[in-house]
Amino acid sequence: MNEKVLFDTIKKTVEEIERELIELNGKGIYFAPEQHIAFCIGKAIMKNRTEIFGTDEVEWLREKKLGEKKLGIGQGGVTDIVFNVSDKSIALELKLRDTEPYYKADVEKLISLPDNIDKYFCVLLDSYSDDNDKRITHIQNEYNDILKSIGHHSFETWNNWYKKQVYCNLNLFSISKTLKTL
């Protein structure tokens, strides 16, 4: 799998949503519901599936339940975006402007999935700087042995929920193994 093309596809999609929403109503990416963004990302990945997965024989599923384990906040639910390629599944969980416990819950949900699933965690972090804040750095530190950064991209955005300029920090991580000690 070409993770660089995967990240670039997600980045381009998020930037397109941002531009469209700014043009339509002066609000940026955080105006869109998470499911809409996940759907747009899934669609873009399907359009680039040959470059990303090395084949055009890809099944795209959305909101698919892959695991049964219930681990805490937000656990045991569905995975936002799933692709089946040959005998492998790729799970991509998206989290939009949330708190650290919910980011951690999504990471743990992905970790709990079977080893034959490639796992990716995509965050659109709202921050007052163009760098990640403690919500992501804490997650990176806690899971540093299994969480690998694929890419980070930051851009200014606006929404009337914020009193000053806010940034969207797009992060894509892969999860390299399954946590066995839960």
C-alpha angles and dihedrals in degrees: 000000000000104000093181091060089044091055093043090051092051091045093051092048094050091048091050091052089048093052093046094050094045089052094046102044111353092254125111140218095310090066089069120084116248092243091055091052091046090051092050091048091049091050092050092049090052090051089054096036096122092054093043103039101022092239139064091220096097130137115211118207128178129206093004122172106228104162138040101203117114110206107165136279111030094350130138094031133115128297113241100225128016130177124191113208116176106308095339133085126209116206121197119187118195124202122187123200101324142137128279095255090057093047089050092048091055092048090050091047090054092045090054093057119103120279093247090069121085106222129210130179118201120190130188096196119194109219139160090232136049090249133071118274130217093285090071099030090055090052091047091050095046094049099030093132095057107022114085122186112232094179148334127207128172132195137168116257137169139219130159090242088078127068094208140023113307131193131215109224107198112201129179120192133179121214111221104197145008120264107237101183102071 
